[in-house]
Amino acid sequence: MKPLRTLFVFEGTSVLRLCATMLHEDKLWLVPYWRDNQEAGYSTPERMVLLETLPHTKSDGKDYDFLLELPVPKAVFDGLPYVQKEVLYVVKEDPGILFPYKAGLPR
């Protein structure tokens, strides 16, 4: 499976950003940050945010695969507590998934 990417903006900004998006347990997850272990030869997500609970559209473009329709609070990607009534953020901390280091993972 080719690496997927999701286009989004952080709440309170207008800067477009890309986020790695991966299939795990038959669901798509946003992976905002990676931990690399060059010596051991792997990368692992710090945390993952479930895409299906967020308003999004699939893209026909070449630069990204999905577009989030609402801004994302930076606190969600940083793993900080955040409550919002309109959107349900499902976050997996340190999921323990290993990928070969520098395997073309979008950052």
VENRASUL-V412738 format. One record per pair of residues at least 12 apart in sequence whose C-alpha atoms are under 10 Angstrom apart, sorted by the first residue. I is the first residue (numbers start at 1). J is the second residue. Records with the same first field share a line. If there is no record, write none. Layout:
I->J ; J
//
This chain:
1->22 ; 23
2->22 ; 104 ; 105
3->20 ; 21 ; 22 ; 23 ; 64 ; 65 ; 103 ; 104 ; 105 ; 106
4->18 ; 19 ; 20 ; 21 ; 22 ; 23 ; 28 ; 29 ; 30 ; 63 ; 64 ; 65 ; 66 ; 105 ; 106
5->17 ; 18 ; 19 ; 20 ; 21 ; 22 ; 30 ; 31 ; 59 ; 62 ; 63 ; 64 ; 65 ; 66 ; 67 ; 105 ; 106 ; 107
6->18 ; 19 ; 20 ; 21 ; 22 ; 29 ; 30 ; 31 ; 51 ; 56 ; 57 ; 58 ; 59 ; 63 ; 64 ; 65 ; 66 ; 67 ; 68 ; 106
7->19 ; 20 ; 21 ; 56 ; 59 ; 63 ; 64 ; 65 ; 66 ; 67 ; 68 ; 69
8->56 ; 66 ; 67 ; 68 ; 69 ; 70 ; 71 ; 72
9->67 ; 68 ; 69 ; 70 ; 71 ; 72 ; 73 ; 74
10->70 ; 71 ; 72 ; 73 ; 74 ; 75 ; 76 ; 77
11->70 ; 71 ; 72 ; 73 ; 74 ; 75
12->71 ; 72 ; 73 ; 74
13->71 ; 72 ; 73
14->71
16->71
18->30 ; 32 ; 63 ; 64 ; 65 ; 66 ; 67 ; 106 ; 107
19->31 ; 32 ; 33 ; 64 ; 66 ; 106 ; 107
20->32 ; 33 ; 34 ; 45 ; 48 ; 64 ; 65 ; 105 ; 106 ; 107
21->48 ; 49 ; 50 ; 51 ; 64 ; 65 ; 66 ; 105 ; 106 ; 107
22->48 ; 50 ; 51 ; 105 ; 106
23->50
24->48 ; 50 ; 95 ; 97
27->50 ; 51 ; 52
28->48 ; 49 ; 50 ; 51 ; 52
29->47 ; 48 ; 49 ; 50 ; 51 ; 52 ; 90 ; 91 ; 92
30->45 ; 47 ; 48 ; 49 ; 50 ; 51 ; 52 ; 77 ; 91
31->44 ; 45 ; 46 ; 47 ; 48 ; 49 ; 50 ; 51 ; 77 ; 92 ; 106 ; 107
32->45 ; 46 ; 47 ; 48 ; 49 ; 76 ; 77 ; 78 ; 106 ; 107
33->45 ; 46 ; 47 ; 48 ; 77 ; 78 ; 106 ; 107
34->46 ; 47 ; 48 ; 94 ; 105 ; 106 ; 107
35->47 ; 94 ; 98 ; 101
36->98 ; 99 ; 100 ; 101 ; 102
37->100 ; 101
38->100 ; 101 ; 102
39->101
40->100 ; 101
41->98 ; 99 ; 100 ; 101 ; 102 ; 103
42->97 ; 98 ; 99 ; 100 ; 101 ; 102 ; 103
43->96 ; 97 ; 98 ; 99 ; 100 ; 101 ; 102 ; 103 ; 105
44->94 ; 95 ; 96 ; 97 ; 98 ; 99 ; 100 ; 101
45->92 ; 93 ; 94 ; 95 ; 96 ; 97 ; 98 ; 99
46->77 ; 78 ; 79 ; 92 ; 93 ; 94 ; 95 ; 96 ; 97
47->76 ; 77 ; 78 ; 79 ; 91 ; 92 ; 93 ; 94 ; 95 ; 96
48->76 ; 77 ; 79 ; 90 ; 91 ; 92 ; 93 ; 94 ; 95
49->76 ; 77 ; 79 ; 89 ; 90 ; 91 ; 92 ; 93
50->88 ; 89 ; 90 ; 91 ; 92
51->66 ; 68 ; 88 ; 89 ; 90 ; 91
52->88 ; 89 ; 90
53->87 ; 88 ; 89 ; 90
54->68 ; 69 ; 70 ; 72 ; 86 ; 87 ; 88 ; 89 ; 90
55->67 ; 68 ; 69 ; 70 ; 71 ; 86 ; 87 ; 88
56->68 ; 69 ; 70
57->69
70->87
72->87 ; 89
76->89 ; 90 ; 91
77->89 ; 91
79->91 ; 92 ; 93
//
